[in-house]
């Protein structure tokens, strides 16, 4: 039965700690975890639309990781920029919304009230609207 | 004749056992999730995001809203390995 089917999984995992080659420009990674990213997702879509579209089209041409490194760096920098701005301008509403998401299985429909506060704050201070594509 | 409460005691004990085991399960789920509610209906995307959270903060439910990741994050991704397969499987 299941004890007899061969399994090819090894018990150890491999972590490759060699850094990227020195000729690739160094860009810091986005440090936000899943709940803040989900909270800021529509604003990242509005603020970084051009860079994101560039990256997606580039990936469409060729899915090799080496092909789209430059567009990827731009996307990362834009996301870091937006998260810094969100924290400076609307820090309290942002924190309230993603804490609410974290307590509710990260489902957006359960956290509409903090989301309303965040949307008004972001629209006043940063001019970004939440735009649901296709609606 | 009044209701014999002694006969209902076993039912009370059985119900109490249900409550005790359910509370025990809820407590285990709560404390193993960093004192947050357990997440459900997780698809592959959410599991991958939780693994990313573990690489960023050290725990599957840890959250942080730093803009910039710690330097270890760039190289601490995990690859799950396989042993060589039998030739007969091809």
Backbone of each chain as ProteinMPNN parsed JSONL, in Angstrom:
{"seq_chain_A": "XXXXXXXXXXXXXXXXXXXXXXXXXXXXXXXXXXXXXXXXXXXXXXXXXXXXXXXXXXXXXXXXXXXXXXXXXXXXXXXXXXXXXXXXXXXXXXXXXXXXXXXXXXXXXXXXXXXXXXXXXXXXXXXXXXXXXXX", "coords_chain_A": {"N_chain_A": [[0.856, -1.189, 0.0], [0.58, 2.232, 0.85], [2.911, 2.214, 2.18], [4.598, 0.926, 0.571], [4.951, 2.329, -1.774], [7.423, 4.023, -3.597], [9.207, 6.818, -2.338], [10.6, 9.835, -3.32], [11.505, 11.982, -1.907], [13.867, 13.843, -0.147], [15.124, 14.068, 3.239], [16.44, 16.287, 4.056], [16.736, 19.827, 3.624], [17.826, 22.308, 1.282], [19.779, 25.162, 1.461], [20.849, 27.819, -0.327], [23.424, 29.869, 0.058], [24.96, 31.55, -1.478], [25.613, 34.768, -2.705], [24.16, 37.019, -5.199], [25.857, 37.543, -8.382], [28.537, 39.997, -8.658], [28.196, 41.813, -10.676], [25.597, 42.465, -10.97], [23.301, 44.998, -10.272], [22.764, 46.054, -6.905], [19.826, 45.621, -5.129], [17.613, 46.273, -2.511], [15.411, 43.891, -0.974], [11.803, 43.677, -0.845], [10.42, 44.244, 2.304], [7.977, 43.753, 3.449], [5.499, 41.629, 4.847], [2.921, 39.093, 4.219], [0.32, 40.104, 5.031], [0.468, 43.052, 5.228], [1.185, 43.487, 2.547], [-1.037, 42.544, 1.179], [-2.899, 44.335, 2.061], [-1.924, 46.701, 0.944], [-2.171, 46.171, -1.708], [-3.867, 47.058, -3.852], [-3.083, 49.683, -4.001], [-0.406, 49.471, -4.657], [-0.804, 48.466, -7.173], [-1.96, 50.699, -8.41], [-0.008, 52.691, -8.13], [2.424, 51.678, -9.126], [1.939, 50.933, -11.727], [3.042, 51.124, -14.351], [5.624, 50.029, -14.185], [5.033, 47.478, -13.278], [3.481, 46.475, -15.413], [5.396, 46.506, -17.447], [7.153, 44.55, -16.451], [5.528, 42.266, -16.455], [4.967, 41.977, -19.18], [7.524, 41.566, -20.138], [8.149, 39.133, -18.905], [6.316, 37.59, -20.189], [7.426, 37.375, -22.717], [9.757, 35.842, -22.3], [10.387, 33.393, -20.009], [12.603, 33.029, -18.485], [14.529, 33.567, -15.553], [16.798, 35.247, -15.74], [16.22, 36.996, -17.742], [14.571, 39.141, -17.124], [15.625, 40.767, -15.157], [16.21, 43.487, -14.898], [13.756, 44.857, -15.18], [12.516, 43.727, -13.026], [13.99, 44.765, -10.882], [13.161, 47.396, -10.997], [10.463, 47.145, -10.333], [10.678, 46.206, -7.714], [11.924, 48.38, -6.45], [9.97, 50.348, -6.756], [7.845, 49.302, -5.272], [8.967, 49.275, -2.705], [9.268, 52.007, -2.357], [6.588, 52.856, -2.344], [5.577, 51.551, -0.076], [7.075, 52.724, 1.922], [6.104, 55.344, 1.734], [3.413, 54.925, 2.397], [3.648, 54.119, 5.037], [4.708, 56.408, 6.204], [2.729, 58.41, 5.721], [0.088, 57.364, 6.149], [0.241, 55.749, 8.35], [-1.141, 54.775, 10.687], [-3.732, 53.967, 9.828], [-3.067, 52.103, 7.909], [-1.708, 50.174, 9.434], [-3.824, 49.404, 11.103], [-5.573, 48.256, 9.248], [-4.084, 46.092, 8.211], [-3.619, 44.594, 10.469], [-6.219, 43.874, 11.114], [-6.808, 42.25, 8.885], [-5.034, 40.184, 9.363], [-6.159, 39.009, 11.564], [-8.385, 37.841, 10.506], [-8.222, 35.662, 8.713], [-7.031, 36.773, 6.504], [-8.962, 37.843, 4.711], [-10.487, 40.071, 2.543], [-13.13, 40.963, 2.59], [-13.956, 40.929, 5.167], [-12.932, 43.048, 6.475], [-13.873, 45.659, 5.997], [-14.353, 48.132, 7.253], [-11.919, 49.223, 8.515], [-10.642, 49.357, 6.073], [-12.0, 51.333, 4.68], [-11.225, 53.626, 6.082], [-8.477, 53.584, 5.483], [-8.516, 53.852, 2.685], [-9.627, 56.447, 2.32], [-7.692, 57.995, 3.608], [-5.388, 57.452, 2.052], [-6.222, 58.423, -0.404], [-6.512, 61.142, 0.132], [-3.919, 61.913, 0.968], [-2.017, 60.734, -0.772], [-3.198, 60.513, -3.212], [-4.03, 58.166, -4.481], [-6.182, 55.782, -5.945], [-8.37, 53.045, -5.134], [-8.761, 50.636, -7.438], [-10.797, 48.385, -8.954], [-10.074, 46.01, -11.249], [-11.979, 45.462, -14.142], [-14.44, 45.997, -13.111]], "CA_chain_A": [[0.0, 0.0, 0.0], [1.352, 3.465, 0.772], [4.254, 2.006, 2.721], [5.472, 0.309, -0.405], [5.244, 3.199, -2.926], [8.703, 4.681, -3.326], [9.133, 8.277, -2.242], [11.917, 10.343, -3.68], [11.813, 13.216, -1.194], [14.935, 13.727, 0.846], [14.678, 14.67, 4.494], [17.105, 17.558, 4.323], [16.459, 20.896, 2.681], [19.074, 22.932, 0.856], [19.73, 26.626, 1.423], [22.008, 28.262, -1.098], [23.659, 31.218, 0.571], [25.846, 32.363, -2.32], [24.873, 35.943, -3.171], [24.147, 37.25, -6.647], [27.155, 38.015, -8.88], [28.764, 41.401, -8.32], [27.907, 42.755, -11.747], [24.167, 42.796, -10.96], [23.106, 46.085, -9.299], [22.167, 45.526, -5.683], [18.576, 46.275, -4.746], [17.055, 45.616, -1.334], [14.126, 43.217, -1.221], [10.656, 44.23, -0.119], [10.401, 43.587, 3.605], [6.623, 43.587, 3.973], [5.003, 40.252, 4.78], [1.74, 38.924, 3.371], [-0.854, 40.932, 5.346], [0.622, 44.425, 4.728], [1.176, 43.508, 1.084], [-2.415, 42.394, 0.699], [-3.585, 45.578, 2.339], [-1.457, 47.741, 0.035], [-2.063, 45.617, -3.053], [-4.492, 47.898, -4.875], [-2.313, 50.917, -4.151], [0.778, 49.115, -5.442], [-1.257, 48.377, -8.559], [-2.185, 52.024, -8.981], [1.204, 53.526, -8.113], [3.525, 51.074, -9.873], [1.32, 50.234, -12.841], [3.891, 51.03, -15.543], [6.723, 49.081, -13.983], [4.465, 46.13, -13.208], [3.107, 46.035, -16.76], [6.655, 46.201, -18.14], [7.695, 43.273, -15.981], [4.681, 41.163, -16.903], [5.153, 41.774, -20.624], [8.847, 40.981, -20.325], [8.06, 37.727, -18.532], [5.544, 36.917, -21.226], [8.309, 37.023, -23.829], [10.713, 34.801, -21.963], [10.175, 33.183, -18.577], [13.886, 32.817, -17.834], [14.74, 34.623, -14.548], [17.843, 36.212, -16.095], [15.824, 37.9, -18.812], [13.776, 40.286, -16.67], [16.173, 41.257, -13.894], [16.167, 44.957, -14.801], [12.385, 45.273, -14.896], [12.225, 43.28, -11.67], [14.555, 45.721, -9.923], [12.316, 48.597, -10.966], [9.248, 46.806, -9.584], [11.005, 46.148, -6.279], [12.165, 49.735, -5.92], [8.697, 51.077, -6.695], [7.051, 48.79, -4.148], [9.582, 49.753, -1.462], [8.947, 53.426, -2.273], [5.197, 53.053, -1.942], [5.336, 51.115, 1.308], [7.631, 53.766, 2.804], [5.178, 56.483, 1.751], [2.216, 54.532, 3.146], [3.926, 54.112, 6.472], [4.874, 57.779, 6.696], [1.532, 59.259, 5.666], [-1.15, 56.765, 6.644], [0.735, 54.618, 9.126], [-2.091, 54.168, 11.624], [-4.822, 53.265, 9.141], [-2.446, 50.956, 7.258], [-1.477, 49.15, 10.456], [-5.124, 48.892, 11.558], [-6.161, 47.381, 8.239], [-3.459, 44.779, 8.039], [-3.842, 43.787, 11.678], [-7.551, 43.288, 10.974], [-6.716, 41.149, 7.932], [-4.31, 39.067, 9.954], [-7.05, 38.319, 12.489], [-9.569, 37.347, 9.82], [-7.85, 34.766, 7.622], [-6.635, 37.623, 5.375], [-10.028, 38.01, 3.736], [-10.726, 41.501, 2.485], [-14.515, 41.362, 2.839], [-14.239, 41.011, 6.604], [-12.262, 44.201, 7.075], [-14.218, 46.822, 5.164], [-14.328, 49.414, 7.948], [-10.573, 49.811, 8.477], [-10.251, 49.63, 4.704], [-12.535, 52.638, 4.276], [-10.327, 54.643, 6.635], [-7.213, 53.592, 4.738], [-8.73, 54.374, 1.337], [-9.782, 57.91, 2.342], [-6.396, 58.61, 3.946], [-4.458, 57.366, 0.927], [-6.668, 59.3, -1.475], [-6.223, 62.537, 0.48], [-2.508, 62.256, 1.098], [-1.166, 60.276, -1.87], [-3.914, 60.616, -4.485], [-4.187, 56.872, -5.149], [-7.522, 55.217, -5.778], [-8.463, 51.602, -5.263], [-9.464, 50.423, -8.697], [-10.935, 46.942, -9.155], [-10.1, 45.849, -12.71], [-13.093, 44.684, -14.661], [-15.695, 46.331, -12.43]], "C_chain_A": [[0.884, 1.227, 0.0], [2.737, 3.268, 1.354], [5.181, 1.471, 1.663], [5.753, 1.22, -1.587], [6.53, 3.959, -2.627], [8.518, 6.199, -3.277], [10.52, 8.815, -2.503], [12.301, 11.591, -2.913], [12.912, 12.953, -0.179], [14.514, 14.445, 2.109], [15.369, 15.989, 4.772], [16.749, 18.559, 3.244], [17.769, 21.617, 2.408], [18.884, 24.439, 0.809], [21.016, 27.096, 0.753], [22.333, 29.692, -0.69], [24.642, 32.012, -0.277], [25.054, 33.563, -2.818], [24.909, 36.056, -4.691], [25.533, 37.706, -7.103], [27.281, 39.524, -8.724], [28.372, 42.342, -9.443], [26.422, 43.092, -11.806], [23.962, 43.877, -9.918], [22.35, 45.584, -8.084], [20.925, 46.325, -5.327], [18.053, 45.547, -3.531], [15.732, 44.975, -1.679], [13.023, 43.892, -0.419], [10.523, 43.484, 1.192], [9.022, 43.365, 4.166], [6.212, 42.138, 3.839], [3.609, 40.259, 4.154], [0.592, 39.863, 3.717], [-0.677, 42.386, 4.925], [0.614, 44.499, 3.204], [-0.233, 43.39, 0.55], [-3.182, 43.683, 0.915], [-3.214, 46.648, 1.331], [-1.569, 47.34, -1.415], [-2.672, 46.523, -4.116], [-3.715, 49.187, -5.078], [-1.009, 50.662, -4.885], [0.392, 49.017, -6.913], [-1.448, 49.727, -9.194], [-0.879, 52.795, -9.138], [2.27, 52.996, -9.054], [3.038, 50.42, -11.148], [2.288, 50.064, -14.011], [4.977, 49.989, -15.371], [6.201, 47.658, -13.937], [4.096, 45.61, -14.591], [4.346, 45.676, -17.57], [7.165, 44.827, -17.768], [6.866, 42.117, -16.498], [4.863, 40.899, -18.387], [6.51, 41.141, -20.898], [8.822, 39.493, -19.996], [7.284, 36.934, -19.569], [6.419, 36.499, -22.397], [9.135, 35.808, -23.496], [10.693, 34.618, -20.458], [11.466, 32.958, -17.811], [14.118, 33.909, -16.789], [15.759, 35.668, -14.97], [17.342, 37.272, -17.065], [15.241, 39.202, -18.273], [14.317, 40.879, -15.387], [16.009, 42.763, -13.774], [14.756, 45.428, -14.466], [12.0, 44.887, -13.478], [12.778, 44.235, -10.627], [13.686, 46.958, -9.837], [11.056, 48.332, -10.152], [9.528, 46.812, -8.092], [11.181, 47.539, -5.708], [10.858, 50.499, -5.78], [7.873, 50.604, -5.506], [7.614, 49.273, -2.82], [9.23, 51.22, -1.247], [7.536, 53.634, -1.771], [4.963, 52.646, -0.51], [5.918, 52.131, 2.28], [6.672, 54.945, 2.9], [3.928, 56.151, 2.552], [2.476, 54.594, 4.635], [4.084, 55.52, 7.008], [3.547, 58.5, 6.8], [0.343, 58.647, 6.364], [-0.832, 55.608, 7.563], [-0.313, 53.959, 9.992], [-3.164, 53.377, 10.908], [-4.291, 52.016, 8.468], [-2.27, 49.821, 8.258], [-2.798, 48.542, 10.911], [-5.692, 47.908, 10.548], [-5.427, 46.056, 8.175], [-3.504, 43.94, 9.301], [-5.22, 43.131, 11.626], [-7.522, 42.108, 10.015], [-6.075, 39.939, 8.576], [-5.192, 38.294, 10.934], [-8.239, 37.664, 11.815], [-9.207, 36.52, 8.614], [-7.48, 35.525, 6.353], [-7.697, 37.685, 4.299], [-10.473, 39.455, 3.747], [-12.15, 41.865, 2.878], [-14.823, 41.478, 4.316], [-13.692, 42.283, 7.237], [-12.6, 45.47, 6.326], [-14.063, 48.124, 5.915], [-12.925, 50.009, 8.059], [-10.14, 50.158, 7.063], [-10.771, 50.978, 4.235], [-11.647, 53.753, 4.795], [-9.039, 54.746, 5.843], [-7.409, 54.204, 3.356], [-8.869, 55.884, 1.338], [-8.448, 58.57, 2.654], [-5.459, 58.591, 2.759], [-4.898, 58.292, -0.191], [-6.34, 60.747, -1.15], [-4.736, 62.829, 0.401], [-1.698, 61.877, -0.126], [-1.877, 60.311, -3.211], [-4.104, 59.304, -5.202], [-5.572, 56.334, -4.886], [-7.44, 53.706, -5.847], [-9.346, 51.307, -6.457], [-9.561, 48.937, -8.937], [-11.029, 46.706, -10.65], [-11.286, 45.004, -13.124], [-14.399, 44.983, -13.96], [-16.101, 47.755, -12.725]], "O_chain_A": [[1.848, 1.284, -0.763], [3.647, 4.048, 1.072], [6.402, 1.538, 1.807], [6.682, 0.952, -2.349], [6.705, 4.479, -1.525], [7.773, 6.778, -4.068], [11.504, 8.305, -1.966], [13.318, 12.211, -3.223], [12.881, 11.963, 0.551], [13.653, 15.325, 2.074], [14.929, 16.742, 5.64], [16.492, 18.193, 2.097], [18.706, 21.548, 3.204], [17.942, 24.935, 0.191], [22.119, 26.804, 1.213], [21.61, 30.622, -1.045], [25.118, 33.058, 0.166], [23.936, 33.399, -3.306], [25.594, 35.293, -5.373], [26.308, 38.208, -6.29], [26.283, 40.242, -8.663], [28.225, 43.542, -9.214], [26.02, 43.928, -12.616], [24.4, 43.712, -8.78], [21.414, 44.794, -8.204], [20.966, 47.552, -5.236], [18.046, 44.316, -3.512], [15.013, 45.443, -2.562], [13.286, 44.588, 0.562], [10.512, 42.253, 1.217], [8.894, 42.833, 5.269], [6.53, 41.484, 2.846], [3.16, 41.277, 3.628], [-0.06, 40.381, 2.811], [-1.59, 42.937, 4.309], [0.1, 45.459, 2.63], [-0.592, 44.056, -0.421], [-4.0, 44.085, 0.089], [-4.07, 47.421, 0.902], [-1.114, 48.078, -2.288], [-2.067, 46.739, -5.166], [-3.68, 49.73, -6.183], [-0.543, 51.513, -5.643], [1.15, 49.427, -7.792], [-1.145, 49.911, -10.372], [-0.663, 53.468, -10.146], [2.952, 53.778, -9.715], [3.643, 49.455, -11.617], [2.358, 48.987, -14.603], [5.233, 49.177, -16.26], [6.82, 46.74, -14.475], [4.358, 44.452, -14.915], [4.36, 44.676, -18.288], [7.558, 44.037, -18.626], [7.411, 41.102, -16.93], [4.909, 39.747, -18.817], [6.641, 40.287, -21.775], [9.404, 38.684, -20.718], [7.559, 35.756, -19.802], [6.219, 35.444, -22.998], [9.221, 34.862, -24.279], [10.948, 35.561, -19.709], [11.43, 32.718, -16.604], [13.923, 35.084, -17.1], [15.627, 36.84, -14.616], [17.959, 38.328, -17.203], [15.397, 40.254, -18.893], [13.555, 41.439, -14.599], [15.708, 43.275, -12.695], [14.564, 46.277, -13.595], [11.261, 45.605, -12.804], [12.134, 44.495, -9.61], [13.486, 47.514, -8.757], [10.625, 49.183, -9.374], [8.747, 47.339, -7.3], [10.668, 47.855, -4.634], [10.657, 51.217, -4.801], [7.267, 51.417, -4.808], [6.864, 49.638, -1.915], [8.934, 51.642, -0.129], [7.29, 54.465, -0.896], [4.227, 53.32, 0.21], [5.339, 52.383, 3.337], [6.443, 55.486, 3.981], [3.431, 56.991, 3.303], [1.637, 55.06, 5.405], [3.656, 55.816, 8.124], [3.25, 59.126, 7.817], [-0.353, 59.34, 7.106], [-1.539, 54.6, 7.569], [-0.39, 52.732, 10.046], [-3.487, 52.257, 11.306], [-4.962, 50.984, 8.447], [-2.623, 48.673, 7.99], [-2.902, 47.328, 11.087], [-6.224, 46.862, 10.919], [-6.059, 45.002, 8.095], [-3.437, 42.713, 9.232], [-5.383, 41.982, 12.036], [-8.136, 41.076, 10.286], [-6.51, 38.806, 8.366], [-5.016, 37.09, 11.124], [-9.03, 36.994, 12.48], [-9.84, 36.666, 7.568], [-7.598, 34.99, 5.251], [-7.389, 37.592, 3.111], [-10.796, 40.011, 4.796], [-12.382, 42.938, 3.434], [-15.839, 42.061, 4.691], [-13.958, 42.563, 8.406], [-11.716, 46.279, 6.046], [-13.686, 49.133, 5.319], [-12.738, 51.182, 7.734], [-9.384, 51.105, 6.847], [-10.095, 51.688, 3.491], [-11.34, 54.703, 4.075], [-8.558, 55.843, 5.561], [-6.574, 54.984, 2.898], [-8.307, 56.555, 0.473], [-8.098, 59.582, 2.048], [-4.801, 59.591, 2.473], [-4.058, 58.889, -0.864], [-5.938, 61.507, -2.032], [-4.323, 63.848, -0.153], [-0.781, 62.607, -0.501], [-1.234, 60.156, -4.25], [-4.319, 59.298, -6.414], [-6.085, 56.408, -3.769], [-6.573, 53.144, -6.517], [-10.52, 51.676, -6.49], [-8.539, 48.272, -9.109], [-11.987, 47.163, -11.274], [-11.562, 43.961, -12.53], [-15.387, 44.286, -14.192], [-17.133, 48.217, -12.239]]}, "seq_chain_B": "XXXXXXXXXXXXXXXXXXXXXXXXXXXXXXXXXXXXXXXXXXXXXXXXXXXXXXXXXXXXXXXXXXXXXXXXXXXXXXXXXXXXXXXXXX", "coords_chain_B": {"N_chain_B": [[-43.222, 12.602, 40.626], [-39.94, 13.811, 41.207], [-37.328, 14.742, 38.787], [-34.75, 12.364, 38.371], [-31.677, 13.34, 39.231], [-29.351, 11.973, 39.342], [-29.271, 10.212, 37.233], [-28.831, 11.796, 35.084], [-26.292, 12.679, 35.369], [-24.134, 11.112, 34.122], [-24.56, 11.864, 31.418], [-24.018, 14.553, 31.607], [-21.316, 14.376, 32.219], [-20.286, 13.251, 29.898], [-20.884, 15.266, 28.011], [-19.323, 17.263, 29.107], [-16.795, 16.183, 28.604], [-16.708, 16.396, 25.811], [-16.651, 19.214, 25.592], [-14.229, 19.669, 26.878], [-12.303, 18.405, 25.237], [-12.7, 19.811, 22.836], [-12.033, 22.415, 23.647], [-9.381, 21.968, 24.249], [-8.301, 21.401, 21.685], [-8.805, 23.878, 20.414], [-7.178, 25.523, 21.975], [-4.623, 24.496, 21.406], [-4.464, 25.052, 18.661], [-4.583, 27.839, 18.761], [-2.304, 28.627, 20.291], [-0.265, 27.577, 18.787], [-0.275, 29.177, 16.629], [0.989, 31.61, 17.013], [-0.61, 32.963, 18.87], [-2.798, 33.785, 17.349], [-5.78, 33.571, 15.331], [-6.396, 30.439, 13.747], [-5.484, 29.77, 10.345], [-7.482, 29.129, 7.487], [-8.683, 27.249, 4.602], [-6.448, 27.332, 2.858], [-4.701, 28.004, -0.051], [-2.292, 27.173, -2.651], [-0.974, 29.533, -3.223], [-1.293, 31.072, -0.841], [0.092, 29.437, 0.935], [2.667, 29.62, -0.095], [3.114, 32.338, 0.327], [3.07, 32.357, 3.109], [5.332, 30.85, 3.661], [7.219, 32.632, 2.691], [6.828, 34.657, 4.563], [7.811, 33.307, 6.757], [10.488, 33.167, 6.096], [11.084, 35.855, 6.24], [10.422, 36.699, 8.857], [10.769, 34.616, 10.639], [8.676, 33.122, 11.693], [5.745, 31.322, 10.74], [3.404, 32.808, 10.971], [4.26, 35.296, 11.483], [4.293, 38.843, 11.113], [5.389, 41.753, 9.381], [5.785, 45.209, 8.62], [7.958, 46.409, 7.396], [9.7, 48.359, 4.961], [11.978, 47.48, 3.721], [13.744, 44.473, 3.344], [15.454, 42.29, 5.716], [19.007, 41.562, 5.35], [19.552, 38.834, 5.175], [17.445, 37.765, 3.868], [17.73, 37.708, 1.15], [19.101, 35.432, 0.452], [18.068, 33.201, 1.749], [16.304, 31.281, 0.778], [14.578, 28.158, 0.499], [15.293, 25.011, -0.843], [13.663, 22.11, -1.716], [14.68, 18.778, -1.687], [15.258, 15.93, -3.844], [15.862, 12.41, -3.872], [17.881, 10.411, -6.107], [15.993, 9.068, -8.776], [14.637, 5.755, -9.503], [15.78, 3.914, -12.355], [13.846, 2.429, -13.548], [11.507, 3.833, -13.414], [11.143, 5.506, -15.496]], "CA_chain_B": [[-41.888, 12.273, 41.149], [-38.982, 14.741, 40.568], [-36.382, 14.135, 37.836], [-33.575, 11.838, 39.099], [-30.501, 14.0, 38.653], [-28.205, 11.042, 39.253], [-29.253, 9.558, 35.922], [-28.351, 12.742, 34.064], [-24.864, 12.985, 35.586], [-23.248, 10.598, 33.061], [-24.682, 12.689, 30.204], [-23.273, 15.785, 31.865], [-19.876, 14.099, 32.14], [-19.92, 13.059, 28.483], [-20.862, 16.59, 27.375], [-18.134, 17.964, 29.599], [-15.625, 15.667, 27.882], [-16.702, 17.031, 24.494], [-16.175, 20.594, 25.747], [-12.812, 19.694, 27.245], [-11.444, 18.106, 24.082], [-12.786, 20.917, 21.874], [-11.226, 23.53, 24.158], [-7.974, 21.614, 24.094], [-7.936, 21.604, 20.28], [-8.758, 25.316, 20.125], [-6.003, 26.097, 22.628], [-3.438, 24.083, 20.658], [-4.414, 25.819, 17.413], [-4.319, 29.255, 19.074], [-0.934, 28.866, 20.745], [0.723, 27.246, 17.759], [-0.363, 30.177, 15.57], [1.43, 32.895, 17.571], [-1.782, 33.557, 19.532], [-3.747, 34.344, 16.398], [-6.685, 32.529, 14.881], [-5.86, 29.527, 12.753], [-5.895, 30.139, 8.996], [-8.131, 27.996, 6.848], [-8.849, 27.394, 3.152], [-5.192, 27.851, 2.319], [-4.302, 27.435, -1.339], [-0.852, 27.128, -2.814], [-0.467, 30.918, -3.124], [-1.189, 31.482, 0.557], [1.17, 28.686, 1.578], [3.939, 30.19, -0.518], [3.289, 33.626, 1.023], [3.402, 32.089, 4.503], [6.736, 30.444, 3.672], [7.979, 33.881, 2.555], [6.763, 35.314, 5.874], [8.72, 32.601, 7.669], [11.848, 33.579, 5.776], [11.285, 37.246, 6.646], [10.279, 36.983, 10.291], [11.096, 33.481, 11.495], [7.521, 32.292, 12.046], [4.792, 31.287, 9.63], [2.361, 33.817, 11.131], [4.835, 36.585, 11.851], [4.069, 39.874, 10.106], [6.101, 43.007, 9.602], [5.565, 46.06, 7.459], [9.148, 47.136, 6.959], [9.775, 48.484, 3.509], [13.176, 46.812, 3.216], [13.921, 43.189, 4.018], [16.802, 42.067, 6.252], [19.91, 41.113, 4.285], [19.55, 37.381, 5.015], [16.304, 37.337, 3.075], [18.071, 37.528, -0.265], [19.708, 34.131, 0.155], [17.671, 32.105, 2.632], [15.208, 30.473, 0.242], [14.802, 26.739, 0.759], [15.012, 24.101, -1.95], [13.393, 20.76, -1.213], [15.488, 17.914, -2.547], [14.817, 14.567, -4.131], [16.936, 11.439, -4.112], [17.792, 9.992, -7.504], [14.901, 8.115, -9.007], [14.995, 4.491, -10.153], [15.684, 3.988, -13.81], [12.638, 1.747, -13.985], [10.309, 4.664, -13.392], [10.986, 6.297, -16.724]], "C_chain_B": [[-40.856, 13.163, 40.472], [-37.977, 13.985, 39.688], [-35.169, 13.615, 38.617], [-32.3, 12.402, 38.514], [-29.323, 13.05, 38.517], [-28.111, 10.396, 37.883], [-28.686, 10.473, 34.857], [-26.873, 13.062, 34.237], [-23.946, 12.398, 34.503], [-23.327, 11.418, 31.777], [-23.916, 13.993, 30.369], [-21.777, 15.551, 31.729], [-19.451, 13.94, 30.688], [-19.864, 14.401, 27.761], [-19.651, 17.382, 27.814], [-16.87, 17.493, 28.911], [-15.541, 16.263, 26.486], [-16.134, 18.444, 24.58], [-14.685, 20.624, 26.024], [-11.935, 19.421, 26.033], [-11.498, 19.219, 23.052], [-11.951, 22.104, 22.334], [-9.743, 23.233, 24.014], [-7.49, 21.822, 22.674], [-7.806, 23.078, 19.946], [-7.521, 25.957, 20.741], [-4.729, 25.741, 21.863], [-3.32, 24.89, 19.372], [-4.047, 27.273, 17.68], [-2.859, 29.469, 19.418], [0.089, 28.494, 19.7], [0.701, 28.246, 16.63], [0.038, 31.543, 16.078], [0.269, 33.647, 18.196], [-2.659, 34.32, 18.555], [-4.662, 33.217, 15.965], [-6.058, 31.739, 13.759], [-6.34, 29.933, 11.366], [-6.437, 28.906, 8.292], [-8.279, 28.28, 5.363], [-7.587, 27.921, 2.508], [-4.906, 27.197, 0.993], [-2.798, 27.591, -1.488], [-0.241, 28.522, -2.709], [-0.251, 31.317, -1.675], [-0.073, 30.73, 1.268], [2.526, 29.237, 1.167], [4.187, 31.536, 0.16], [3.656, 33.398, 2.491], [4.849, 31.619, 4.638], [7.64, 31.664, 3.531], [7.98, 34.65, 3.868], [7.715, 34.649, 6.851], [10.165, 32.99, 7.384], [12.125, 34.997, 6.235], [11.303, 37.412, 8.149], [10.613, 35.817, 11.18], [9.911, 32.628, 11.891], [6.492, 32.397, 10.941], [3.709, 32.349, 9.755], [2.936, 35.173, 11.512], [4.601, 37.601, 10.756], [4.949, 41.063, 10.434], [5.833, 43.891, 8.403], [6.758, 46.944, 7.165], [9.15, 47.242, 5.463], [10.899, 47.618, 2.965], [13.401, 45.548, 4.029], [15.292, 43.12, 4.667], [17.701, 41.395, 5.223], [19.889, 39.605, 4.108], [18.473, 36.935, 4.057], [16.695, 37.04, 1.639], [18.547, 36.108, -0.545], [19.201, 33.011, 1.043], [16.506, 31.299, 2.102], [15.587, 29.001, 0.29], [14.441, 25.947, -0.484], [14.783, 22.72, -1.366], [13.96, 19.763, -2.202], [14.83, 16.58, -2.767], [16.041, 13.685, -4.212], [16.811, 10.969, -5.551], [16.724, 8.929, -7.691], [15.441, 6.837, -9.638], [14.917, 4.652, -11.649], [14.387, 3.395, -14.294], [11.414, 2.631, -14.032], [10.117, 5.443, -14.669], [10.363, 5.483, -17.83]], "O_chain_B": [[-40.882, 13.271, 39.246], [-37.796, 12.774, 39.818], [-34.614, 14.343, 39.441], [-31.879, 12.0, 37.429], [-28.42, 13.263, 37.708], [-27.02, 10.067, 37.417], [-28.133, 10.016, 33.857], [-26.261, 13.655, 33.348], [-23.067, 13.103, 34.008], [-22.313, 11.65, 31.119], [-23.266, 14.483, 29.445], [-21.051, 16.394, 31.203], [-18.395, 14.427, 30.286], [-18.935, 14.663, 26.998], [-19.025, 18.082, 27.018], [-15.968, 18.289, 28.654], [-14.455, 16.599, 26.015], [-15.278, 18.84, 23.79], [-13.957, 21.466, 25.499], [-10.941, 20.112, 25.815], [-10.478, 19.554, 22.451], [-11.249, 22.728, 21.538], [-8.946, 24.118, 23.701], [-6.401, 22.355, 22.46], [-6.851, 23.499, 19.294], [-6.888, 26.819, 20.131], [-3.853, 26.589, 21.691], [-2.238, 25.359, 19.02], [-3.289, 27.875, 16.919], [-2.231, 30.392, 18.899], [1.199, 29.026, 19.706], [1.558, 28.194, 15.749], [-0.511, 32.549, 15.627], [0.184, 34.867, 18.056], [-3.201, 35.374, 18.888], [-4.366, 32.044, 16.197], [-5.306, 32.263, 12.937], [-7.474, 30.389, 11.213], [-5.935, 27.795, 8.466], [-8.036, 29.397, 4.908], [-7.638, 28.85, 1.701], [-4.868, 25.97, 0.902], [-2.115, 28.072, -0.584], [0.859, 28.689, -2.181], [0.807, 31.827, -1.306], [0.631, 31.299, 2.102], [3.439, 29.314, 1.99], [5.319, 31.85, 0.527], [4.454, 34.145, 3.057], [5.519, 31.95, 5.616], [8.694, 31.739, 4.163], [8.996, 35.228, 4.254], [8.349, 35.315, 7.67], [10.972, 33.128, 8.303], [13.258, 35.326, 6.584], [12.107, 38.182, 8.675], [10.734, 36.001, 12.391], [10.099, 31.515, 12.381], [6.376, 33.43, 10.283], [3.142, 32.759, 8.742], [2.189, 36.099, 11.828], [4.698, 37.262, 9.577], [5.223, 41.352, 11.599], [5.671, 43.394, 7.288], [6.604, 48.089, 6.738], [8.671, 46.35, 4.762], [10.788, 47.078, 1.864], [13.267, 45.552, 5.252], [16.212, 43.812, 4.23], [17.206, 40.726, 4.316], [20.174, 39.118, 3.014], [18.562, 35.848, 3.486], [16.065, 36.212, 0.981], [18.41, 35.626, -1.67], [19.832, 31.956, 1.101], [15.78, 30.687, 2.885], [16.754, 28.639, 0.143], [13.405, 26.186, -1.105], [15.611, 22.215, -0.608], [13.751, 19.884, -3.409], [13.97, 16.148, -1.999], [17.126, 14.14, -4.573], [15.75, 11.111, -6.158], [16.574, 8.018, -6.877], [16.526, 6.814, -10.22], [14.103, 5.419, -12.163], [13.869, 3.801, -15.335], [10.394, 2.254, -14.609], [9.039, 5.987, -14.907], [10.159, 5.992, -18.932]]}, "name": "protein", "num_of_chains": 2, "seq": "XXXXXXXXXXXXXXXXXXXXXXXXXXXXXXXXXXXXXXXXXXXXXXXXXXXXXXXXXXXXXXXXXXXXXXXXXXXXXXXXXXXXXXXXXXXXXXXXXXXXXXXXXXXXXXXXXXXXXXXXXXXXXXXXXXXXXXXXXXXXXXXXXXXXXXXXXXXXXXXXXXXXXXXXXXXXXXXXXXXXXXXXXXXXXXXXXXXXXXXXXXXXXXXXXXXXXXXXXXXXXXXXX"}
